[in-house]
């Protein structure tokens, strides 16, 4: 069945529109292929740029004709709707590819006048396509494919300012490298002059000429003027001026080509006719204005690239080097002869260095401290640095750096106007890191104290809990925080109010953590006391002679202490006394007396809990063992007198005498065998007998072994009453 007779006759305009769309589709496919090849292989395929220009005008005219055909726009023909959507997608795709080619070509052919002509024609073509969207399309999507995220934003016309912005983005990285190259050489030359070499203008000028030989172009007419002015300009300023001059002359081919090919893009006020040749050229005033705008955009972007080049490629990320560079650049930026256009780049570089010191340097130092702490887990690994440990040194250096950075953001007499310029945003991350570091240092010291005490590694224990913590507290004591709460009021901005409140909160948290860190040395001694009793009892269980040893009966009096006494003292007390020799006298005396008292008390507890029975010889041997402790303290470790006169030694002696006492023996309240000193009272504690230092004397009397009794079999039912002592 033939239905053609039922279809409406196609209008001539629709037929012409479809024909133009098909032709435009073929041209667009060819143009897309050429543009894509140029982007795919930038080094070889830019020779096709001239070939693209051949059909560019035809393609642009067809796009304009198809988009401007209003008769077809109101037609409800399916073919028309299909081709309109298809051509719209092609136009967006070509615009996207053209923009990428223009950006790449400007970076490659900025000084090639022949290629710049083709680039400017492509820019005109791009602007023509861009103008079609506003005139023919009410609702136009800007997404062509997933690989063009820049098209998500409305595209702008490539005016003169937009072209300069594109060139500035392209040249910013190269200018940042050149700026760092000059700064590196300037700093090196300055250090040489200040340290070894005599200062002379000739040597500085030779360095300047060597550095700027390939940077700034040679001008024959300006050679005489240059020789006269170079002597009055500092070398470092002359080098930077040479870099500015180089960037200014790079735009000369672009301006000359635009004046000849596309004068309308420059505007009527920037163009004038040359008297000699009759050509159009850019006016001097207009050139200066455009170059000033370009330099402002360019050097505002240079700081980011210069920061990366300086920190990660030139000097490294160490905090000391960054501090030196920040100080030196600040001094250079304060030079009144420095070009004003370079100050934003140098200030951005200084800000980047300060931010880098605050963040990356802290990360680096914190990681080093954590790695050093990981190697401090064994009793036999030396992690020593002078009197403290290497980990403690890492923490103290980190505190020194953070305190220095925090103090640099503080002042003595702040006003409301000064708060607006106060670098609160720089100090807040510093305080965050300082608070976290103090908290981590305290947790490390507390955990390491318990771990080292359990291993009885007294050398590392006191290095960490006393010396390292004291070194960290010394660095933290240098911090000062000005009171700014009284200045915060309605006249302050919201930014200052929020930052001021946050700073006050962080300062409060820092002070609280410092107070908790100050309590670590005392708390660690309490941990040592709780562990030393368990450690002493464990060693006594291994070393103490069996019960039958104390039940022996000999007629002679023991002259020497048992072998276990020296082993017991060497294992428990000697490491403590040797480790505390470098500490202050009060701490040394406190810790030594504490451990001696605990080990002596554990000694007595071991005897009593195991119900060891002592004969007369065994009691004399135990008394000799107790008496060997003062001798060992004087001969082996040269103990202080206060350690020899501790109460626990008298109690141990009293236990030995109680085991030797006869039933019914009364203990005198004053030991007359002890020498009485002048002005000493008869009831002085130093004249009390050792038995009086022993609590629950009756319990100790139960540990006396029974003597051999020949009437034990016949008198087993008798119980001899023992009068109370």
BELTA-V413212 format. One record per residue. N is the residue number from 1. RES is the residue in one letter. PHI is phi in whole degrees, 0 to 359 (* if undefined). PSI is psi in whole degrees, 0 to 359 (NA if undefined). OMEGA is omega in radians with two decimals (999 if undefined). Layout:
# BELTA-V413212
n={N;N}
res={RES;RES}
phi={PHI;PHI}
psi={PSI;PSI}
omega={OMEGA;OMEGA}
This chain:
# BELTA-V413212
n={1;2;3;4;5;6;7;8;9;10;11;12;13;14;15;16;17;18;19;20;21;22;23;24;25;26;27;28;29;30;31;32;33;34;35;36;37;38;39;40;41;42;43;44;45;46;47;48;49;50;51;52;53;54;55;56;57;58;59;60;61;62;63;64;65;66;67;68;69;70;71;72;73;74;75;76;77;78;79;80;81;82;83;84;85;86;87;88;89;90;91;92;93;94;95;96;97;98;99;100;101;102;103;104;105;106;107;108;109;110;111;112;113;114;115;116;117;118;119;120;121;122;123;124;125;126;127;128;129;130;131;132;133;134;135;136;137;138;139;140;141;142;143;144;145;146;147;148;149;150;151;152;153;154;155;156;157;158;159;160;161;162;163;164;165;166;167;168;169;170;171;172;173;174;175;176;177;178;179;180;181;182;183;184;185;186;187;188;189;190;191;192;193;194;195;196;197;198;199;200;201;202;203;204;205;206;207;208;209;210;211;212;213;214;215;216;217;218;219;220;221;222;223;224;225;226;227;228;229;230;231;232;233;234;235;236;237;238;239;240;241;242;243;244;245;246;247;248;249;250;251;252;253;254;255;256;257;258;259;260;261;262;263;264;265;266;267;268;269;270;271;272;273;274;275;276;277;278;279;280;281;282;283;284;285;286;287;288;289;290;291;292;293;294;295;296;297;298;299;300;301;302;303;304;305;306;307;308;309;310;311;312;313;314;315;316;317;318;319;320;321;322;323;324;325;326;327;328;329;330;331;332;333;334;335;336;337;338;339;340;341;342;343;344;345;346;347;348;349;350;351;352;353;354;355;356;357;358;359;360;361;362;363;364;365;366;367;368;369;370;371;372;373;374;375;376;377;378;379;380;381;382;383;384;385;386;387;388;389;390;391;392;393;394;395;396;397;398;399;400;401;402;403;404;405;406;407;408;409;410;411;412;413;414;415;416;417;418;419;420;421;422;423;424;425;426;427;428;429;430;431;432;433;434;435;436;437;438;439;440;441;442;443;444;445;446;447;448;449;450;451;452;453;454;455;456;457;458;459;460;461;462;463;464;465;466;467;468;469;470;471;472;473;474;475;476;477;478;479;480;481;482;483;484;485;486;487;488;489;490;491;492;493;494;495;496;497;498;499;500;501;502;503;504;505;506;507;508;509;510;511;512;513;514;515;516;517;518;519;520;521;522;523;524;525;526;527;528;529;530;531;532;533;534;535;536;537;538;539;540;541;542;543;544;545;546;547;548;549;550;551;552;553;554;555;556;557;558;559;560;561;562;563;564;565;566;567;568;569;570;571;572;573;574;575;576;577;578;579;580;581;582;583;584;585;586;587;588;589;590;591;592;593;594;595;596;597;598;599;600;601;602;603;604;605;606;607;608;609;610;611;612;613;614;615;616;617;618;619;620;621;622;623;624;625;626;627;628;629;630;631;632;633;634;635;636;637;638;639;640;641;642;643;644;645;646;647;648;649;650;651;652;653;654;655;656;657;658;659;660;661;662;663;664;665;666;667;668;669;670;671;672;673;674;675;676;677;678;679;680;681;682;683;684;685;686;687;688;689;690;691;692;693;694;695;696;697;698;699;700;701;702;703;704;705;706;707;708;709;710;711;712;713;714;715;716;717;718;719;720;721;722;723;724;725}
res={X;X;X;X;X;X;X;X;X;X;X;X;X;X;X;X;X;X;X;X;X;X;X;X;X;X;X;X;X;X;X;X;X;X;X;X;X;X;X;X;X;X;X;X;X;X;X;X;X;X;X;X;X;X;X;X;X;X;X;X;X;X;X;X;X;X;X;X;X;X;X;X;X;X;X;X;X;X;X;X;X;X;X;X;X;X;X;X;X;X;X;X;X;X;X;X;X;X;X;X;X;X;X;X;X;X;X;X;X;X;X;X;X;X;X;X;X;X;X;X;X;X;X;X;X;X;X;X;X;X;X;X;X;X;X;X;X;X;X;X;X;X;X;X;X;X;X;X;X;X;X;X;X;X;X;X;X;X;X;X;X;X;X;X;X;X;X;X;X;X;X;X;X;X;X;X;X;X;X;X;X;X;X;X;X;X;X;X;X;X;X;X;X;X;X;X;X;X;X;X;X;X;X;X;X;X;X;X;X;X;X;X;X;X;X;X;X;X;X;X;X;X;X;X;X;X;X;X;X;X;X;X;X;X;X;X;X;X;X;X;X;X;X;X;X;X;X;X;X;X;X;X;X;X;X;X;X;X;X;X;X;X;X;X;X;X;X;X;X;X;X;X;X;X;X;X;X;X;X;X;X;X;X;X;X;X;X;X;X;X;X;X;X;X;X;X;X;X;X;X;X;X;X;X;X;X;X;X;X;X;X;X;X;X;X;X;X;X;X;X;X;X;X;X;X;X;X;X;X;X;X;X;X;X;X;X;X;X;X;X;X;X;X;X;X;X;X;X;X;X;X;X;X;X;X;X;X;X;X;X;X;X;X;X;X;X;X;X;X;X;X;X;X;X;X;X;X;X;X;X;X;X;X;X;X;X;X;X;X;X;X;X;X;X;X;X;X;X;X;X;X;X;X;X;X;X;X;X;X;X;X;X;X;X;X;X;X;X;X;X;X;X;X;X;X;X;X;X;X;X;X;X;X;X;X;X;X;X;X;X;X;X;X;X;X;X;X;X;X;X;X;X;X;X;X;X;X;X;X;X;X;X;X;X;X;X;X;X;X;X;X;X;X;X;X;X;X;X;X;X;X;X;X;X;X;X;X;X;X;X;X;X;X;X;X;X;X;X;X;X;X;X;X;X;X;X;X;X;X;X;X;X;X;X;X;X;X;X;X;X;X;X;X;X;X;X;X;X;X;X;X;X;X;X;X;X;X;X;X;X;X;X;X;X;X;X;X;X;X;X;X;X;X;X;X;X;X;X;X;X;X;X;X;X;X;X;X;X;X;X;X;X;X;X;X;X;X;X;X;X;X;X;X;X;X;X;X;X;X;X;X;X;X;X;X;X;X;X;X;X;X;X;X;X;X;X;X;X;X;X;X;X;X;X;X;X;X;X;X;X;X;X;X;X;X;X;X;X;X;X;X;X;X;X;X;X;X;X;X;X;X;X;X;X;X;X;X;X;X;X;X;X;X;X;X;X;X;X;X;X;X;X;X;X;X;X;X;X;X;X;X;X;X;X;X;X;X;X;X;X;X;X;X;X;X;X;X;X;X;X;X;X;X;X;X;X;X;X;X;X;X;X;X;X;X;X;X;X;X;X;X;X;X;X;X;X;X;X;X;X;X;X;X;X;X}
phi={*;267;251;297;290;275;281;289;287;291;288;294;295;292;297;293;297;296;297;295;294;295;295;294;295;294;296;293;297;294;293;298;296;294;295;295;296;294;286;288;230;288;283;257;271;286;292;279;298;291;292;294;294;297;258;289;295;296;295;296;294;295;299;293;292;292;288;262;278;285;294;282;296;265;280;261;275;296;299;296;297;298;289;298;295;293;293;297;295;297;297;295;295;293;298;296;293;297;298;292;295;299;298;292;291;295;286;268;242;294;248;259;292;292;290;296;298;292;295;293;294;292;294;299;296;296;295;296;293;293;288;291;291;283;266;243;235;280;239;235;286;250;250;259;205;288;267;233;294;294;282;294;261;301;280;255;293;277;282;297;294;293;297;296;295;297;295;296;297;289;276;297;295;296;294;298;295;295;297;294;300;292;296;298;291;296;294;297;294;296;294;295;295;286;261;249;268;290;282;206;290;294;296;296;290;295;296;298;295;293;283;263;297;258;264;253;288;269;239;294;286;259;294;293;295;295;295;283;267;296;292;263;256;303;301;293;289;295;297;292;296;296;293;295;296;299;292;293;286;292;272;300;300;295;294;294;292;293;294;275;269;229;294;295;291;279;98;290;278;260;242;214;272;286;284;281;261;79;274;275;218;276;290;295;296;295;298;297;293;291;296;298;296;297;296;294;292;298;283;285;266;293;303;295;291;294;299;297;296;288;282;263;241;251;256;87;255;291;295;295;296;295;298;296;292;298;295;293;292;299;295;293;292;280;292;293;275;293;303;297;290;274;297;300;293;292;293;296;293;295;298;296;295;296;295;295;299;291;261;293;296;296;300;294;291;294;296;298;294;292;294;296;293;292;275;256;256;243;288;255;267;276;233;265;214;55;273;255;251;293;296;299;297;298;293;294;294;294;296;299;293;292;295;297;293;292;293;292;265;257;211;271;241;271;238;297;293;289;296;295;261;292;284;296;294;275;283;299;296;294;293;302;291;295;298;294;292;298;298;294;298;295;297;296;295;294;295;292;296;293;294;290;292;295;275;54;268;290;297;290;299;284;297;284;282;251;283;295;294;295;295;294;295;296;293;290;292;281;282;221;238;287;278;246;295;291;273;284;204;297;284;277;285;296;298;293;297;295;294;295;295;294;297;298;296;292;297;297;293;297;296;295;293;295;296;293;291;295;278;296;302;290;295;293;292;296;296;298;295;291;277;296;295;296;294;293;296;295;291;295;297;274;260;294;299;291;300;294;296;271;265;291;229;231;277;269;273;298;257;234;284;292;294;293;297;293;297;295;291;294;279;259;273;298;300;291;293;293;286;266;293;275;275;295;301;299;293;299;293;297;291;297;296;296;293;297;297;292;290;291;295;296;300;293;295;298;294;287;293;271;51;285;267;239;280;295;292;297;295;295;294;295;295;292;297;296;289;283;295;300;297;297;297;283;271;267;239;48;290;284;300;294;285;281;255;289;291;293;294;293;293;298;297;296;297;296;289;297;291;265;289;274;300;88;286;264;271;289;283;232;270;285;284;274;294;266;268;296;62;259;287;295;268;295;300;289;258;284;292;300;298;289;275;262;280;55;296;297;295;289;294;288;273;283;290;288;280;294;239;289;261;291;285;273;242;290;275;278;238;282;277;254;295;295;278}
psi={128;120;7;330;340;342;148;152;130;139;154;324;322;319;319;321;315;320;316;323;320;318;318;327;319;316;322;320;318;318;320;319;316;316;320;321;322;322;330;319;90;333;324;328;4;352;343;357;323;324;330;327;339;312;13;317;320;318;318;319;320;319;319;319;317;318;337;8;93;337;322;333;332;358;142;36;138;321;318;316;318;312;329;313;321;316;326;318;320;319;316;321;317;322;318;314;321;319;320;319;318;315;315;321;325;326;331;323;38;332;12;108;326;312;332;330;316;322;319;324;323;327;318;319;319;316;327;315;324;325;340;332;324;337;330;346;122;314;109;121;148;18;121;313;173;346;10;71;338;337;353;336;148;133;146;156;141;73;182;318;322;320;318;323;319;315;322;318;324;317;351;318;315;318;325;320;318;321;316;323;316;317;321;315;323;315;320;316;321;317;323;317;320;334;299;316;146;146;133;147;329;316;320;320;328;320;320;315;322;323;324;10;319;5;312;140;159;134;117;322;339;6;320;316;323;319;328;328;339;326;338;352;133;145;319;325;324;322;316;324;325;323;320;319;321;315;327;320;342;338;353;312;324;315;319;320;320;324;328;317;315;68;335;332;332;333;156;337;342;0;137;158;137;137;326;308;344;8;162;136;165;137;156;317;316;321;316;320;318;318;322;318;317;316;323;316;317;307;349;336;345;327;321;313;323;323;314;316;319;314;313;348;337;297;348;176;16;143;323;314;319;322;316;319;320;319;317;319;323;319;320;320;337;356;124;337;359;137;133;331;338;345;321;322;316;322;321;324;319;316;320;321;317;316;323;318;321;322;294;320;319;319;318;313;323;320;318;321;318;322;318;323;329;333;2;35;0;151;336;359;126;124;44;148;106;237;341;199;164;325;317;324;319;318;318;322;322;319;320;318;314;320;320;317;321;319;332;341;2;168;170;308;93;146;171;321;324;331;330;331;358;132;63;323;337;326;329;311;330;316;324;313;324;316;315;323;317;316;317;319;319;315;321;315;318;313;319;327;314;321;313;327;322;327;356;40;82;330;308;329;309;335;317;308;335;304;313;317;321;321;320;318;327;318;321;335;343;351;144;136;117;145;114;0;326;338;343;122;189;336;348;153;166;322;314;322;313;314;322;318;319;320;317;320;317;322;320;318;322;314;322;318;326;319;321;326;327;334;353;315;318;318;326;327;323;321;318;321;319;327;328;327;314;319;322;315;323;319;323;324;329;328;328;136;158;164;326;338;327;352;4;156;116;155;339;154;133;135;337;155;161;160;328;338;312;320;320;316;322;327;326;303;324;316;326;314;318;323;335;6;330;355;172;153;316;317;318;314;319;312;316;315;322;312;321;316;318;317;326;320;321;326;310;321;322;319;315;319;330;1;48;129;142;129;182;320;320;321;321;322;320;321;324;324;315;322;342;345;310;322;317;320;321;322;323;320;3;59;158;158;326;334;332;339;26;153;330;328;322;324;319;318;322;323;318;321;325;322;340;347;150;154;133;359;130;134;123;152;340;130;105;348;345;133;137;128;164;141;23;132;152;329;19;143;333;344;5;145;153;330;332;346;354;118;155;59;329;325;322;330;339;345;3;130;145;141;159;122;117;344;17;330;320;342;33;339;351;145;114;128;132;122;147;142;NA}
omega={-3.12;-3.11;-3.11;-3.14;3.12;-3.13;3.11;3.12;-3.12;3.11;3.11;3.13;3.13;3.12;3.12;3.13;3.13;3.13;3.11;3.14;3.11;3.11;3.12;3.11;3.11;3.10;-3.14;3.11;3.11;3.14;3.10;-3.14;-3.13;3.12;3.12;3.10;3.13;3.12;-3.11;-3.13;-2.99;-3.04;-3.03;-2.97;3.08;3.01;3.12;-3.12;3.11;3.13;3.13;-3.07;-3.06;-3.11;-3.06;-3.12;3.13;3.14;3.14;3.14;3.12;3.09;3.13;-3.12;-3.11;-3.11;-3.09;-3.14;-3.07;3.13;-3.14;-3.09;-3.12;-3.13;-3.12;-3.14;-3.11;3.13;-3.13;3.13;-3.13;-3.09;3.08;3.14;-3.11;3.14;3.09;3.11;3.11;-3.14;3.12;3.13;3.14;3.09;3.14;3.14;3.14;3.13;3.12;3.12;3.13;-3.14;3.14;-3.11;3.11;3.11;-3.07;-3.03;-3.12;-3.13;3.11;-3.03;-3.12;-3.13;3.12;3.09;3.13;3.13;3.14;3.08;3.10;3.07;3.09;3.11;3.12;3.14;3.10;3.11;-3.13;-3.12;-3.11;-3.08;-3.10;-3.08;-3.01;-3.06;3.11;3.12;-3.05;3.07;-3.13;3.13;3.13;-3.13;-3.09;-3.06;-3.13;-3.14;3.12;-3.14;3.08;3.09;3.11;-3.12;-3.09;3.07;-3.12;3.08;-3.13;3.13;3.11;3.10;3.12;3.09;3.10;3.13;3.13;3.08;-3.14;-3.04;-3.04;-3.12;3.13;3.12;3.07;3.09;3.12;3.12;3.13;3.10;3.13;-3.13;3.11;3.13;3.11;-3.14;3.10;3.13;3.12;3.13;3.11;-3.13;-3.10;-3.04;-2.96;-2.95;3.07;-3.11;3.11;-3.14;-3.10;-3.14;3.12;-3.12;3.08;3.09;3.14;-3.13;3.14;-3.10;-3.04;-3.13;-3.13;-3.10;-3.05;-3.14;-3.14;3.13;-3.07;-3.08;-3.06;-3.09;-3.12;3.12;-3.11;3.14;-3.12;-3.06;-3.09;-3.08;-3.09;-3.10;3.07;-3.08;-3.10;3.10;3.12;3.10;-3.13;3.06;3.09;3.10;3.09;3.13;3.13;-3.13;3.11;-3.11;3.10;3.14;-3.09;3.10;3.14;-3.12;-3.14;3.13;3.11;3.13;-3.13;-3.00;-3.07;-3.12;-3.14;-3.12;3.12;-3.13;-3.07;-3.08;-3.10;-3.05;3.00;-3.07;3.12;-3.10;-3.06;-3.05;-3.11;3.12;3.07;3.10;-3.08;-3.13;-3.11;3.13;3.11;3.12;3.14;-3.14;-3.14;3.13;3.11;3.10;3.14;-3.14;3.13;3.11;-3.08;-3.04;2.96;3.12;-3.03;-3.03;-3.12;3.13;3.14;3.11;3.13;-3.12;-3.08;-3.01;-2.97;-3.13;-2.99;-2.98;-3.07;-3.01;3.12;-3.07;-3.10;3.13;3.12;3.09;3.14;-3.14;3.12;3.12;-3.11;-3.14;3.06;3.11;3.11;-3.12;3.13;3.13;-3.09;-3.14;3.14;3.09;-3.08;-3.08;-3.13;-3.07;3.06;3.14;3.14;3.12;3.08;3.10;3.11;3.12;3.10;3.10;3.14;3.12;3.10;3.12;-3.09;-3.00;-2.99;3.14;3.11;3.10;-3.12;-3.11;3.13;3.10;3.12;3.12;-3.14;3.10;3.10;3.11;3.13;3.12;-3.08;-3.06;-3.10;3.13;-3.00;3.11;3.12;3.10;-2.96;2.99;-3.03;-3.13;-3.12;3.14;-3.13;3.10;3.08;3.08;3.12;3.13;-3.13;3.08;3.11;3.09;3.12;-3.13;-3.10;3.12;3.11;3.12;3.14;-3.14;3.11;3.10;-3.11;3.09;-3.08;-3.08;-3.13;3.04;3.14;3.12;-3.14;3.13;3.13;3.13;-3.14;-3.12;-3.13;-3.13;3.06;-3.08;-3.09;3.07;3.08;3.13;3.06;-3.12;3.10;3.12;-3.14;-3.12;3.11;3.13;3.13;3.12;3.12;3.11;3.11;-3.12;-3.14;3.13;3.13;3.11;3.13;3.14;-3.12;3.10;3.10;3.07;-3.09;3.05;-3.00;3.14;3.12;-3.12;-3.11;3.04;-3.08;-2.96;-3.09;-3.01;-3.12;3.13;3.11;3.10;3.11;3.12;3.10;3.10;-3.13;3.13;3.13;-3.12;3.08;-3.10;3.12;3.13;-3.12;-3.09;-3.12;-3.11;-3.11;-3.10;-3.12;-3.12;3.12;3.10;-3.13;3.14;-3.14;3.13;-3.12;-3.13;3.13;3.11;3.13;3.11;3.13;3.10;-3.14;3.10;3.10;3.12;3.10;3.14;3.10;3.12;3.08;3.10;3.09;3.10;3.11;-3.13;-3.08;3.14;3.13;3.13;3.13;3.08;3.06;3.07;3.11;-3.14;-3.13;-3.11;-3.08;3.10;3.11;-3.13;3.13;3.13;3.12;3.12;3.11;3.12;3.13;-2.99;-2.97;-3.11;3.14;-3.09;-3.10;3.10;-3.07;3.11;3.12;-3.11;3.10;-3.12;-3.10;3.13;3.13;-3.13;-3.06;3.11;3.10;-3.07;-3.06;-3.07;-3.13;3.10;-3.13;3.14;3.13;-3.09;-3.02;-2.92;-3.06;3.10;-3.13;-3.10;3.13;-3.11;-3.09;-3.12;-3.13;-3.12;3.08;-3.08;3.13;3.13;3.14;-3.14;-3.12;-3.08;-3.12;3.11;-3.13;-3.12;3.10;3.11;-3.10;-3.12;3.07;3.11;3.06;3.09;-3.14;3.14;3.11;3.14;-3.04;-3.09;3.11;3.06;3.14;-3.13;-3.07;2.93;3.12;3.09;3.12;3.09;3.09;3.11;3.09;3.09;3.07;3.09;3.11;-3.13;3.13;-3.11;3.09;3.11;3.11;3.14;-3.11;-3.02;-3.01;-3.05;3.14;-3.07;3.11;-3.11;-3.12;3.09;3.14;-3.08;-3.13;-3.06;-3.11;3.08;3.08;3.13;3.10;3.09;3.12;3.09;3.11;3.13;3.09;3.13;3.12;-3.06;3.14;3.08;-3.13;-3.13;3.14;-3.10;3.11;-3.13;-3.12;3.10;-3.08;3.11;3.12;-3.08;3.11;3.14;-3.11;3.14;3.12;-3.12;3.12;-3.12;-3.14;-3.14;-3.12;-3.13;3.09;3.09;-3.10;-3.12;-3.11;3.10;-3.07;3.03;3.11;-3.10;-3.11;3.14;3.13;3.12;3.12;-3.11;3.08;3.14;3.13;3.09;3.09;-3.08;-3.10;3.14;-3.07;-3.11;-3.09;-3.10;-3.08;-3.13;-3.12;3.04;-3.13;3.11;3.14;3.13;-3.14;3.14;999}
